[in-house]
Amino acid sequence: MAKKVVATLKTGTGKEYSKVITMVRSPKTGAYSFKESIVHNDHVKDAIAAANSK
C-alpha cells in the first residue's frame, strides 16, 4: 500500500506534497503511536509545530 502512495506522489502535482510522520504519546497509557498526514510542502513546518504543541 505504501508503494501506491509513493507512486501517486511522484506524478503531476503530487510533487508538491510531503508525507509527515509524527510520534504522539498517549496521555492515558504512556504508549507511543505514529500519526501520518500528507501536507503541502509549504505547510510542513506548520504541521510539525502543531504536533509538537499538543
All heavy atoms as atom14 arrays in JSON, in Angstrom:
{
  "sequence": "MAKKVVATLKTGTGKEYSKVITMVRSPKTGAYSFKESIVHNDHVKDAIAAANSK",
  "atom14_mask": [
    [1, 1, 1, 1, 1, 1, 1, 1, 0, 0, 0, 0, 0, 0],
    [1, 1, 1, 1, 1, 0, 0, 0, 0, 0, 0, 0, 0, 0],
    [1, 1, 1, 1, 1, 1, 1, 1, 1, 0, 0, 0, 0, 0],
    [1, 1, 1, 1, 1, 1, 1, 1, 1, 0, 0, 0, 0, 0],
    [1, 1, 1, 1, 1, 1, 1, 0, 0, 0, 0, 0, 0, 0],
    [1, 1, 1, 1, 1, 1, 1, 0, 0, 0, 0, 0, 0, 0],
    [1, 1, 1, 1, 1, 0, 0, 0, 0, 0, 0, 0, 0, 0],
    [1, 1, 1, 1, 1, 1, 1, 0, 0, 0, 0, 0, 0, 0],
    [1, 1, 1, 1, 1, 1, 1, 1, 0, 0, 0, 0, 0, 0],
    [1, 1, 1, 1, 1, 1, 1, 1, 1, 0, 0, 0, 0, 0],
    [1, 1, 1, 1, 1, 1, 1, 0, 0, 0, 0, 0, 0, 0],
    [1, 1, 1, 1, 0, 0, 0, 0, 0, 0, 0, 0, 0, 0],
    [1, 1, 1, 1, 1, 1, 1, 0, 0, 0, 0, 0, 0, 0],
    [1, 1, 1, 1, 0, 0, 0, 0, 0, 0, 0, 0, 0, 0],
    [1, 1, 1, 1, 1, 1, 1, 1, 1, 0, 0, 0, 0, 0],
    [1, 1, 1, 1, 1, 1, 1, 1, 1, 0, 0, 0, 0, 0],
    [1, 1, 1, 1, 1, 1, 1, 1, 1, 1, 1, 1, 0, 0],
    [1, 1, 1, 1, 1, 1, 0, 0, 0, 0, 0, 0, 0, 0],
    [1, 1, 1, 1, 1, 1, 1, 1, 1, 0, 0, 0, 0, 0],
    [1, 1, 1, 1, 1, 1, 1, 0, 0, 0, 0, 0, 0, 0],
    [1, 1, 1, 1, 1, 1, 1, 1, 0, 0, 0, 0, 0, 0],
    [1, 1, 1, 1, 1, 1, 1, 0, 0, 0, 0, 0, 0, 0],
    [1, 1, 1, 1, 1, 1, 1, 1, 0, 0, 0, 0, 0, 0],
    [1, 1, 1, 1, 1, 1, 1, 0, 0, 0, 0, 0, 0, 0],
    [1, 1, 1, 1, 1, 1, 1, 1, 1, 1, 1, 0, 0, 0],
    [1, 1, 1, 1, 1, 1, 0, 0, 0, 0, 0, 0, 0, 0],
    [1, 1, 1, 1, 1, 1, 1, 0, 0, 0, 0, 0, 0, 0],
    [1, 1, 1, 1, 1, 1, 1, 1, 1, 0, 0, 0, 0, 0],
    [1, 1, 1, 1, 1, 1, 1, 0, 0, 0, 0, 0, 0, 0],
    [1, 1, 1, 1, 0, 0, 0, 0, 0, 0, 0, 0, 0, 0],
    [1, 1, 1, 1, 1, 0, 0, 0, 0, 0, 0, 0, 0, 0],
    [1, 1, 1, 1, 1, 1, 1, 1, 1, 1, 1, 1, 0, 0],
    [1, 1, 1, 1, 1, 1, 0, 0, 0, 0, 0, 0, 0, 0],
    [1, 1, 1, 1, 1, 1, 1, 1, 1, 1, 1, 0, 0, 0],
    [1, 1, 1, 1, 1, 1, 1, 1, 1, 0, 0, 0, 0, 0],
    [1, 1, 1, 1, 1, 1, 1, 1, 1, 0, 0, 0, 0, 0],
    [1, 1, 1, 1, 1, 1, 0, 0, 0, 0, 0, 0, 0, 0],
    [1, 1, 1, 1, 1, 1, 1, 1, 0, 0, 0, 0, 0, 0],
    [1, 1, 1, 1, 1, 1, 1, 0, 0, 0, 0, 0, 0, 0],
    [1, 1, 1, 1, 1, 1, 1, 1, 1, 1, 0, 0, 0, 0],
    [1, 1, 1, 1, 1, 1, 1, 1, 0, 0, 0, 0, 0, 0],
    [1, 1, 1, 1, 1, 1, 1, 1, 0, 0, 0, 0, 0, 0],
    [1, 1, 1, 1, 1, 1, 1, 1, 1, 1, 0, 0, 0, 0],
    [1, 1, 1, 1, 1, 1, 1, 0, 0, 0, 0, 0, 0, 0],
    [1, 1, 1, 1, 1, 1, 1, 1, 1, 0, 0, 0, 0, 0],
    [1, 1, 1, 1, 1, 1, 1, 1, 0, 0, 0, 0, 0, 0],
    [1, 1, 1, 1, 1, 0, 0, 0, 0, 0, 0, 0, 0, 0],
    [1, 1, 1, 1, 1, 1, 1, 1, 0, 0, 0, 0, 0, 0],
    [1, 1, 1, 1, 1, 0, 0, 0, 0, 0, 0, 0, 0, 0],
    [1, 1, 1, 1, 1, 0, 0, 0, 0, 0, 0, 0, 0, 0],
    [1, 1, 1, 1, 1, 0, 0, 0, 0, 0, 0, 0, 0, 0],
    [1, 1, 1, 1, 1, 1, 1, 1, 0, 0, 0, 0, 0, 0],
    [1, 1, 1, 1, 1, 1, 0, 0, 0, 0, 0, 0, 0, 0],
    [1, 1, 1, 1, 1, 1, 1, 1, 1, 0, 0, 0, 0, 0]
  ],
  "atom14_positions": [
    [[0.82, -1.18, 0.0], [0.0, 0.0, 0.0], [0.87, 1.26, 0.0], [0.51, 2.24, -0.61], [-0.91, -0.01, 1.21], [-2.01, 0.98, 1.1], [-3.54, 0.34, 1.66], [-3.81, 1.25, 3.11], [0.0, 0.0, 0.0], [0.0, 0.0, 0.0], [0.0, 0.0, 0.0], [0.0, 0.0, 0.0], [0.0, 0.0, 0.0], [0.0, 0.0, 0.0]],
    [[2.0, 1.22, 0.65], [2.87, 2.39, 0.67], [3.4, 2.71, -0.72], [3.61, 3.87, -1.04], [4.04, 2.15, 1.63], [0.0, 0.0, 0.0], [0.0, 0.0, 0.0], [0.0, 0.0, 0.0], [0.0, 0.0, 0.0], [0.0, 0.0, 0.0], [0.0, 0.0, 0.0], [0.0, 0.0, 0.0], [0.0, 0.0, 0.0], [0.0, 0.0, 0.0]],
    [[3.58, 1.68, -1.54], [4.07, 1.92, -2.88], [3.08, 2.74, -3.69], [3.46, 3.57, -4.48], [4.36, 0.6, -3.58], [5.55, -0.12, -3.02], [5.8, -1.41, -3.76], [6.98, -2.13, -3.17], [7.23, -3.39, -3.85], [0.0, 0.0, 0.0], [0.0, 0.0, 0.0], [0.0, 0.0, 0.0], [0.0, 0.0, 0.0], [0.0, 0.0, 0.0]],
    [[1.79, 2.51, -3.47], [0.78, 3.28, -4.19], [0.84, 4.74, -3.79], [0.74, 5.62, -4.62], [-0.61, 2.72, -3.89], [-0.88, 1.39, -4.51], [-2.29, 0.94, -4.2], [-2.56, -0.43, -4.77], [-3.9, -0.9, -4.46], [0.0, 0.0, 0.0], [0.0, 0.0, 0.0], [0.0, 0.0, 0.0], [0.0, 0.0, 0.0], [0.0, 0.0, 0.0]],
    [[1.02, 5.02, -2.51], [1.11, 6.41, -2.03], [2.32, 7.09, -2.65], [2.22, 8.19, -3.16], [1.17, 6.45, -0.49], [1.45, 7.86, -0.01], [-0.12, 5.94, 0.09], [0.0, 0.0, 0.0], [0.0, 0.0, 0.0], [0.0, 0.0, 0.0], [0.0, 0.0, 0.0], [0.0, 0.0, 0.0], [0.0, 0.0, 0.0], [0.0, 0.0, 0.0]],
    [[3.46, 6.42, -2.62], [4.68, 7.0, -3.17], [4.54, 7.22, -4.67], [4.93, 8.25, -5.19], [5.9, 6.1, -2.85], [7.13, 6.58, -3.58], [6.14, 6.07, -1.36], [0.0, 0.0, 0.0], [0.0, 0.0, 0.0], [0.0, 0.0, 0.0], [0.0, 0.0, 0.0], [0.0, 0.0, 0.0], [0.0, 0.0, 0.0], [0.0, 0.0, 0.0]],
    [[3.94, 6.25, -5.36], [3.79, 6.37, -6.8], [2.88, 7.53, -7.17], [3.15, 8.26, -8.12], [3.24, 5.06, -7.37], [0.0, 0.0, 0.0], [0.0, 0.0, 0.0], [0.0, 0.0, 0.0], [0.0, 0.0, 0.0], [0.0, 0.0, 0.0], [0.0, 0.0, 0.0], [0.0, 0.0, 0.0], [0.0, 0.0, 0.0], [0.0, 0.0, 0.0]],
    [[1.82, 7.75, -6.42], [0.91, 8.85, -6.76], [1.51, 10.19, -6.39], [1.19, 11.2, -7.0], [-0.45, 8.68, -6.05], [-0.23, 8.61, -4.65], [-1.18, 7.46, -6.54], [0.0, 0.0, 0.0], [0.0, 0.0, 0.0], [0.0, 0.0, 0.0], [0.0, 0.0, 0.0], [0.0, 0.0, 0.0], [0.0, 0.0, 0.0], [0.0, 0.0, 0.0]],
    [[2.39, 10.23, -5.4], [3.02, 11.49, -5.03], [4.07, 11.93, -6.04], [4.42, 13.09, -6.12], [3.66, 11.4, -3.65], [2.69, 11.29, -2.47], [3.47, 11.12, -1.18], [1.79, 12.5, -2.39], [0.0, 0.0, 0.0], [0.0, 0.0, 0.0], [0.0, 0.0, 0.0], [0.0, 0.0, 0.0], [0.0, 0.0, 0.0], [0.0, 0.0, 0.0]],
    [[4.61, 11.01, -6.82], [5.67, 11.32, -7.77], [5.16, 11.87, -9.1], [5.91, 12.4, -9.88], [6.51, 10.07, -8.06], [7.21, 9.52, -6.85], [8.52, 10.17, -6.64], [9.22, 9.54, -5.45], [10.4, 10.22, -5.07], [0.0, 0.0, 0.0], [0.0, 0.0, 0.0], [0.0, 0.0, 0.0], [0.0, 0.0, 0.0], [0.0, 0.0, 0.0]],
    [[3.88, 11.74, -9.36], [3.35, 12.15, -10.66], [2.62, 13.47, -10.56], [1.96, 13.76, -9.57], [2.38, 11.09, -11.22], [1.29, 10.95, -10.3], [3.07, 9.76, -11.4], [0.0, 0.0, 0.0], [0.0, 0.0, 0.0], [0.0, 0.0, 0.0], [0.0, 0.0, 0.0], [0.0, 0.0, 0.0], [0.0, 0.0, 0.0], [0.0, 0.0, 0.0]],
    [[2.73, 14.27, -11.58], [1.95, 15.5, -11.7], [2.11, 16.46, -10.54], [3.21, 16.8, -10.14], [0.0, 0.0, 0.0], [0.0, 0.0, 0.0], [0.0, 0.0, 0.0], [0.0, 0.0, 0.0], [0.0, 0.0, 0.0], [0.0, 0.0, 0.0], [0.0, 0.0, 0.0], [0.0, 0.0, 0.0], [0.0, 0.0, 0.0], [0.0, 0.0, 0.0]],
    [[0.99, 16.86, -9.96], [1.02, 17.83, -8.87], [1.34, 17.19, -7.54], [1.44, 17.89, -6.54], [-0.35, 18.54, -8.76], [-1.35, 17.57, -8.5], [-0.67, 19.31, -10.02], [0.0, 0.0, 0.0], [0.0, 0.0, 0.0], [0.0, 0.0, 0.0], [0.0, 0.0, 0.0], [0.0, 0.0, 0.0], [0.0, 0.0, 0.0], [0.0, 0.0, 0.0]],
    [[1.51, 15.89, -7.5], [1.85, 15.2, -6.27], [3.21, 15.57, -5.73], [3.49, 15.36, -4.56], [0.0, 0.0, 0.0], [0.0, 0.0, 0.0], [0.0, 0.0, 0.0], [0.0, 0.0, 0.0], [0.0, 0.0, 0.0], [0.0, 0.0, 0.0], [0.0, 0.0, 0.0], [0.0, 0.0, 0.0], [0.0, 0.0, 0.0], [0.0, 0.0, 0.0]],
    [[4.07, 16.14, -6.55], [5.4, 16.54, -6.1], [5.33, 17.7, -5.11], [6.29, 17.99, -4.44], [6.26, 16.94, -7.29], [6.6, 15.79, -8.2], [7.45, 16.25, -9.36], [7.74, 15.12, -10.32], [8.54, 15.54, -11.46], [0.0, 0.0, 0.0], [0.0, 0.0, 0.0], [0.0, 0.0, 0.0], [0.0, 0.0, 0.0], [0.0, 0.0, 0.0]],
    [[4.19, 18.35, -5.02], [4.03, 19.48, -4.13], [3.64, 19.06, -2.72], [3.49, 19.9, -1.85], [2.97, 20.42, -4.7], [3.33, 20.98, -6.05], [2.2, 21.76, -6.68], [1.12, 21.86, -6.07], [2.39, 22.26, -7.79], [0.0, 0.0, 0.0], [0.0, 0.0, 0.0], [0.0, 0.0, 0.0], [0.0, 0.0, 0.0], [0.0, 0.0, 0.0]],
    [[3.5, 17.76, -2.48], [3.05, 17.27, -1.18], [4.11, 16.37, -0.55], [4.86, 15.71, -1.24], [1.74, 16.5, -1.32], [0.58, 17.38, -1.7], [0.27, 17.6, -3.03], [-0.17, 18.0, -0.74], [-0.77, 18.43, -3.39], [-1.23, 18.83, -1.09], [-1.53, 19.04, -2.41], [-2.55, 19.86, -2.75], [0.0, 0.0, 0.0], [0.0, 0.0, 0.0]],
    [[4.13, 16.37, 0.79], [5.06, 15.52, 1.53], [4.3, 14.75, 2.59], [3.27, 15.2, 3.09], [6.12, 16.37, 2.22], [6.9, 17.05, 1.27], [0.0, 0.0, 0.0], [0.0, 0.0, 0.0], [0.0, 0.0, 0.0], [0.0, 0.0, 0.0], [0.0, 0.0, 0.0], [0.0, 0.0, 0.0], [0.0, 0.0, 0.0], [0.0, 0.0, 0.0]],
    [[4.82, 13.6, 2.94], [4.22, 12.79, 3.99], [4.93, 13.12, 5.31], [6.15, 13.01, 5.41], [4.4, 11.31, 3.66], [3.68, 10.38, 4.57], [3.9, 8.95, 4.09], [2.81, 8.05, 4.58], [3.0, 6.68, 4.07], [0.0, 0.0, 0.0], [0.0, 0.0, 0.0], [0.0, 0.0, 0.0], [0.0, 0.0, 0.0], [0.0, 0.0, 0.0]],
    [[4.17, 13.54, 6.31], [4.72, 13.91, 7.6], [4.3, 12.84, 8.61], [3.11, 12.55, 8.76], [4.2, 15.29, 8.05], [4.72, 15.64, 9.43], [4.59, 16.36, 7.05], [0.0, 0.0, 0.0], [0.0, 0.0, 0.0], [0.0, 0.0, 0.0], [0.0, 0.0, 0.0], [0.0, 0.0, 0.0], [0.0, 0.0, 0.0], [0.0, 0.0, 0.0]],
    [[5.28, 12.27, 9.3], [5.01, 11.25, 10.32], [5.47, 11.82, 11.66], [6.62, 12.19, 11.83], [5.77, 9.95, 10.01], [5.38, 9.44, 8.63], [5.5, 8.9, 11.08], [6.21, 8.27, 8.15], [0.0, 0.0, 0.0], [0.0, 0.0, 0.0], [0.0, 0.0, 0.0], [0.0, 0.0, 0.0], [0.0, 0.0, 0.0], [0.0, 0.0, 0.0]],
    [[4.53, 11.9, 12.6], [4.85, 12.43, 13.92], [4.57, 11.36, 14.98], [3.67, 10.54, 14.84], [4.02, 13.68, 14.24], [2.64, 13.38, 14.08], [4.4, 14.82, 13.33], [0.0, 0.0, 0.0], [0.0, 0.0, 0.0], [0.0, 0.0, 0.0], [0.0, 0.0, 0.0], [0.0, 0.0, 0.0], [0.0, 0.0, 0.0], [0.0, 0.0, 0.0]],
    [[5.36, 11.39, 16.05], [5.2, 10.46, 17.14], [4.36, 11.13, 18.22], [4.67, 12.23, 18.65], [6.56, 10.04, 17.69], [6.5, 8.93, 18.68], [8.1, 8.21, 19.05], [8.97, 9.59, 19.74], [0.0, 0.0, 0.0], [0.0, 0.0, 0.0], [0.0, 0.0, 0.0], [0.0, 0.0, 0.0], [0.0, 0.0, 0.0], [0.0, 0.0, 0.0]],
    [[3.29, 10.45, 18.67], [2.37, 11.01, 19.64], [2.31, 10.07, 20.84], [2.18, 8.86, 20.68], [0.95, 11.17, 19.03], [0.0, 11.76, 20.04], [1.01, 12.01, 17.78], [0.0, 0.0, 0.0], [0.0, 0.0, 0.0], [0.0, 0.0, 0.0], [0.0, 0.0, 0.0], [0.0, 0.0, 0.0], [0.0, 0.0, 0.0], [0.0, 0.0, 0.0]],
    [[2.4, 10.66, 22.03], [2.34, 9.84, 23.25], [0.94, 9.92, 23.84], [0.38, 11.0, 24.01], [3.34, 10.35, 24.26], [3.45, 9.47, 25.46], [4.57, 9.86, 26.35], [4.69, 8.88, 27.41], [5.63, 8.88, 28.31], [6.56, 9.8, 28.26], [5.66, 7.97, 29.24], [0.0, 0.0, 0.0], [0.0, 0.0, 0.0], [0.0, 0.0, 0.0]],
    [[0.38, 8.77, 24.16], [-0.95, 8.69, 24.75], [-0.89, 9.15, 26.2], [-0.09, 8.63, 26.98], [-1.48, 7.27, 24.68], [-2.66, 7.16, 25.42], [0.0, 0.0, 0.0], [0.0, 0.0, 0.0], [0.0, 0.0, 0.0], [0.0, 0.0, 0.0], [0.0, 0.0, 0.0], [0.0, 0.0, 0.0], [0.0, 0.0, 0.0], [0.0, 0.0, 0.0]],
    [[-1.72, 10.11, 26.59], [-1.69, 10.57, 27.98], [-2.23, 9.52, 28.96], [-1.85, 9.5, 30.13], [-2.6, 11.81, 27.97], [-3.43, 11.69, 26.77], [-2.67, 10.86, 25.78], [0.0, 0.0, 0.0], [0.0, 0.0, 0.0], [0.0, 0.0, 0.0], [0.0, 0.0, 0.0], [0.0, 0.0, 0.0], [0.0, 0.0, 0.0], [0.0, 0.0, 0.0]],
    [[-3.07, 8.63, 28.48], [-3.68, 7.62, 29.35], [-2.72, 6.47, 29.65], [-2.53, 6.1, 30.8], [-4.95, 7.09, 28.69], [-5.75, 6.16, 29.56], [-7.05, 5.79, 28.9], [-7.87, 4.88, 29.79], [-9.13, 4.5, 29.17], [0.0, 0.0, 0.0], [0.0, 0.0, 0.0], [0.0, 0.0, 0.0], [0.0, 0.0, 0.0], [0.0, 0.0, 0.0]],
    [[-2.11, 5.9, 28.6], [-1.25, 4.73, 28.8], [0.23, 5.04, 28.74], [1.04, 4.25, 29.19], [-1.56, 3.66, 27.73], [-1.25, 4.21, 26.44], [-3.01, 3.24, 27.77], [0.0, 0.0, 0.0], [0.0, 0.0, 0.0], [0.0, 0.0, 0.0], [0.0, 0.0, 0.0], [0.0, 0.0, 0.0], [0.0, 0.0, 0.0], [0.0, 0.0, 0.0]],
    [[0.59, 6.15, 28.15], [2.0, 6.5, 28.01], [2.66, 5.84, 26.81], [3.85, 6.01, 26.59], [0.0, 0.0, 0.0], [0.0, 0.0, 0.0], [0.0, 0.0, 0.0], [0.0, 0.0, 0.0], [0.0, 0.0, 0.0], [0.0, 0.0, 0.0], [0.0, 0.0, 0.0], [0.0, 0.0, 0.0], [0.0, 0.0, 0.0], [0.0, 0.0, 0.0]],
    [[1.9, 5.08, 26.04], [2.45, 4.4, 24.87], [2.56, 5.39, 23.71], [1.81, 6.36, 23.62], [1.55, 3.24, 24.47], [0.0, 0.0, 0.0], [0.0, 0.0, 0.0], [0.0, 0.0, 0.0], [0.0, 0.0, 0.0], [0.0, 0.0, 0.0], [0.0, 0.0, 0.0], [0.0, 0.0, 0.0], [0.0, 0.0, 0.0], [0.0, 0.0, 0.0]],
    [[3.51, 5.14, 22.85], [3.71, 5.99, 21.68], [3.0, 5.4, 20.46], [2.94, 4.19, 20.29], [5.2, 6.14, 21.36], [5.93, 7.0, 22.36], [6.64, 6.45, 23.4], [5.89, 8.39, 22.25], [7.33, 7.25, 24.31], [6.56, 9.19, 23.14], [7.28, 8.62, 24.18], [7.93, 9.41, 25.07], [0.0, 0.0, 0.0], [0.0, 0.0, 0.0]],
    [[2.49, 6.28, 19.62], [1.92, 5.87, 18.35], [2.36, 6.87, 17.29], [2.85, 7.95, 17.62], [0.4, 5.8, 18.42], [-0.13, 7.07, 18.7], [0.0, 0.0, 0.0], [0.0, 0.0, 0.0], [0.0, 0.0, 0.0], [0.0, 0.0, 0.0], [0.0, 0.0, 0.0], [0.0, 0.0, 0.0], [0.0, 0.0, 0.0], [0.0, 0.0, 0.0]],
    [[2.19, 6.51, 16.06], [2.61, 7.37, 14.97], [1.4, 7.86, 14.19], [0.5, 7.09, 13.89], [3.56, 6.62, 14.03], [4.84, 6.23, 14.7], [4.99, 4.99, 15.27], [5.89, 7.13, 14.76], [6.17, 4.62, 15.88], [7.07, 6.78, 15.38], [7.22, 5.53, 15.95], [0.0, 0.0, 0.0], [0.0, 0.0, 0.0], [0.0, 0.0, 0.0]],
    [[1.4, 9.15, 13.86], [0.34, 9.73, 13.03], [0.96, 10.16, 11.72], [1.99, 10.83, 11.69], [-0.28, 10.95, 13.71], [-1.29, 10.61, 14.74], [-2.13, 11.83, 15.04], [-3.28, 11.4, 15.92], [-4.19, 12.48, 16.18], [0.0, 0.0, 0.0], [0.0, 0.0, 0.0], [0.0, 0.0, 0.0], [0.0, 0.0, 0.0], [0.0, 0.0, 0.0]],
    [[0.32, 9.75, 10.65], [0.79, 10.11, 9.31], [-0.19, 11.09, 8.68], [-1.4, 10.94, 8.82], [0.89, 8.87, 8.43], [1.89, 7.86, 8.91], [1.96, 6.66, 8.0], [1.25, 6.63, 6.97], [2.72, 5.75, 8.3], [0.0, 0.0, 0.0], [0.0, 0.0, 0.0], [0.0, 0.0, 0.0], [0.0, 0.0, 0.0], [0.0, 0.0, 0.0]],
    [[0.34, 12.08, 8.0], [-0.5, 13.01, 7.27], [0.24, 13.48, 6.03], [1.47, 13.54, 6.02], [-0.89, 14.2, 8.14], [0.26, 14.87, 8.61], [0.0, 0.0, 0.0], [0.0, 0.0, 0.0], [0.0, 0.0, 0.0], [0.0, 0.0, 0.0], [0.0, 0.0, 0.0], [0.0, 0.0, 0.0], [0.0, 0.0, 0.0], [0.0, 0.0, 0.0]],
    [[-0.5, 13.77, 5.01], [0.08, 14.29, 3.77], [-0.29, 15.76, 3.67], [-1.46, 16.11, 3.67], [-0.43, 13.49, 2.56], [0.03, 12.04, 2.68], [0.08, 14.11, 1.27], [-0.45, 11.14, 1.58], [0.0, 0.0, 0.0], [0.0, 0.0, 0.0], [0.0, 0.0, 0.0], [0.0, 0.0, 0.0], [0.0, 0.0, 0.0], [0.0, 0.0, 0.0]],
    [[0.74, 16.6, 3.66], [0.53, 18.05, 3.66], [1.29, 18.68, 2.51], [2.24, 18.1, 1.96], [0.96, 18.69, 4.99], [0.12, 18.19, 6.14], [2.42, 18.42, 5.27], [0.0, 0.0, 0.0], [0.0, 0.0, 0.0], [0.0, 0.0, 0.0], [0.0, 0.0, 0.0], [0.0, 0.0, 0.0], [0.0, 0.0, 0.0], [0.0, 0.0, 0.0]],
    [[0.89, 19.88, 2.16], [1.56, 20.63, 1.1], [2.95, 21.02, 1.59], [3.16, 21.26, 2.78], [0.74, 21.87, 0.75], [1.15, 22.48, -0.55], [2.13, 23.43, -0.63], [0.72, 22.27, -1.81], [2.28, 23.79, -1.9], [1.43, 23.09, -2.64], [0.0, 0.0, 0.0], [0.0, 0.0, 0.0], [0.0, 0.0, 0.0], [0.0, 0.0, 0.0]],
    [[3.91, 21.09, 0.7], [5.29, 21.4, 1.08], [5.42, 22.73, 1.82], [6.29, 22.89, 2.66], [6.19, 21.43, -0.16], [6.45, 20.05, -0.71], [6.26, 19.05, -0.02], [6.86, 19.97, -1.95], [0.0, 0.0, 0.0], [0.0, 0.0, 0.0], [0.0, 0.0, 0.0], [0.0, 0.0, 0.0], [0.0, 0.0, 0.0], [0.0, 0.0, 0.0]],
    [[4.55, 23.67, 1.55], [4.6, 24.97, 2.22], [4.16, 24.88, 3.68], [4.47, 25.75, 4.48], [3.72, 25.99, 1.5], [4.2, 26.28, 0.09], [5.4, 26.05, -0.19], [3.38, 26.74, -0.74], [0.0, 0.0, 0.0], [0.0, 0.0, 0.0], [0.0, 0.0, 0.0], [0.0, 0.0, 0.0], [0.0, 0.0, 0.0], [0.0, 0.0, 0.0]],
    [[3.43, 23.83, 4.04], [2.86, 23.73, 5.38], [3.48, 22.62, 6.23], [2.93, 22.27, 7.27], [1.36, 23.49, 5.27], [0.65, 24.56, 4.51], [0.52, 25.84, 4.98], [0.05, 24.56, 3.3], [-0.14, 26.57, 4.09], [-0.43, 25.8, 3.05], [0.0, 0.0, 0.0], [0.0, 0.0, 0.0], [0.0, 0.0, 0.0], [0.0, 0.0, 0.0]],
    [[4.64, 22.11, 5.83], [5.28, 21.02, 6.57], [5.69, 21.5, 7.96], [5.42, 20.85, 8.97], [6.49, 20.46, 5.79], [7.3, 19.52, 6.66], [6.03, 19.76, 4.53], [0.0, 0.0, 0.0], [0.0, 0.0, 0.0], [0.0, 0.0, 0.0], [0.0, 0.0, 0.0], [0.0, 0.0, 0.0], [0.0, 0.0, 0.0], [0.0, 0.0, 0.0]],
    [[6.32, 22.65, 8.04], [6.77, 23.16, 9.34], [5.58, 23.45, 10.25], [5.66, 23.25, 11.46], [7.62, 24.42, 9.16], [8.98, 24.12, 8.57], [9.84, 25.35, 8.5], [11.19, 25.01, 7.88], [12.08, 26.16, 7.83], [0.0, 0.0, 0.0], [0.0, 0.0, 0.0], [0.0, 0.0, 0.0], [0.0, 0.0, 0.0], [0.0, 0.0, 0.0]],
    [[4.48, 23.92, 9.68], [3.28, 24.18, 10.47], [2.72, 22.88, 11.04], [2.27, 22.84, 12.2], [2.21, 24.87, 9.62], [2.66, 26.24, 9.13], [3.52, 26.85, 9.78], [2.16, 26.67, 8.08], [0.0, 0.0, 0.0], [0.0, 0.0, 0.0], [0.0, 0.0, 0.0], [0.0, 0.0, 0.0], [0.0, 0.0, 0.0], [0.0, 0.0, 0.0]],
    [[2.72, 21.82, 10.27], [2.19, 20.53, 10.71], [3.05, 19.97, 11.84], [2.52, 19.42, 12.82], [2.12, 19.55, 9.56], [0.0, 0.0, 0.0], [0.0, 0.0, 0.0], [0.0, 0.0, 0.0], [0.0, 0.0, 0.0], [0.0, 0.0, 0.0], [0.0, 0.0, 0.0], [0.0, 0.0, 0.0], [0.0, 0.0, 0.0], [0.0, 0.0, 0.0]],
    [[4.36, 20.1, 11.73], [5.26, 19.6, 12.78], [5.1, 20.44, 14.04], [5.07, 19.91, 15.15], [6.71, 19.59, 12.27], [6.86, 18.57, 11.14], [7.68, 19.28, 13.4], [8.18, 18.61, 10.43], [0.0, 0.0, 0.0], [0.0, 0.0, 0.0], [0.0, 0.0, 0.0], [0.0, 0.0, 0.0], [0.0, 0.0, 0.0], [0.0, 0.0, 0.0]],
    [[5.0, 21.76, 13.9], [4.82, 22.63, 15.06], [3.5, 22.33, 15.76], [3.43, 22.33, 17.0], [4.87, 24.08, 14.62], [0.0, 0.0, 0.0], [0.0, 0.0, 0.0], [0.0, 0.0, 0.0], [0.0, 0.0, 0.0], [0.0, 0.0, 0.0], [0.0, 0.0, 0.0], [0.0, 0.0, 0.0], [0.0, 0.0, 0.0], [0.0, 0.0, 0.0]],
    [[2.44, 22.06, 15.01], [1.15, 21.74, 15.61], [1.21, 20.42, 16.38], [0.61, 20.28, 17.44], [0.08, 21.66, 14.53], [0.0, 0.0, 0.0], [0.0, 0.0, 0.0], [0.0, 0.0, 0.0], [0.0, 0.0, 0.0], [0.0, 0.0, 0.0], [0.0, 0.0, 0.0], [0.0, 0.0, 0.0], [0.0, 0.0, 0.0], [0.0, 0.0, 0.0]],
    [[1.96, 19.46, 15.87], [2.09, 18.17, 16.54], [2.91, 18.32, 17.82], [2.63, 17.68, 18.83], [2.74, 17.15, 15.62], [0.0, 0.0, 0.0], [0.0, 0.0, 0.0], [0.0, 0.0, 0.0], [0.0, 0.0, 0.0], [0.0, 0.0, 0.0], [0.0, 0.0, 0.0], [0.0, 0.0, 0.0], [0.0, 0.0, 0.0], [0.0, 0.0, 0.0]],
    [[3.91, 19.2, 17.82], [4.74, 19.39, 19.0], [4.02, 20.19, 20.09], [4.35, 20.05, 21.26], [6.04, 20.1, 18.63], [6.97, 19.18, 17.87], [6.9, 17.97, 17.99], [7.87, 19.75, 17.11], [0.0, 0.0, 0.0], [0.0, 0.0, 0.0], [0.0, 0.0, 0.0], [0.0, 0.0, 0.0], [0.0, 0.0, 0.0], [0.0, 0.0, 0.0]],
    [[3.08, 21.01, 19.72], [2.41, 21.85, 20.71], [1.34, 21.1, 21.5], [0.87, 21.58, 22.51], [1.77, 23.05, 20.02], [0.72, 22.63, 19.17], [0.0, 0.0, 0.0], [0.0, 0.0, 0.0], [0.0, 0.0, 0.0], [0.0, 0.0, 0.0], [0.0, 0.0, 0.0], [0.0, 0.0, 0.0], [0.0, 0.0, 0.0], [0.0, 0.0, 0.0]],
    [[0.95, 19.91, 21.05], [-0.11, 19.17, 21.74], [0.4, 18.51, 22.97], [1.39, 18.11, 23.26], [-0.74, 18.13, 20.81], [-1.53, 18.78, 19.73], [-2.19, 17.75, 18.85], [-2.97, 18.43, 17.75], [-3.59, 17.49, 16.87], [0.0, 0.0, 0.0], [0.0, 0.0, 0.0], [0.0, 0.0, 0.0], [0.0, 0.0, 0.0], [0.0, 0.0, 0.0]]
  ]
}
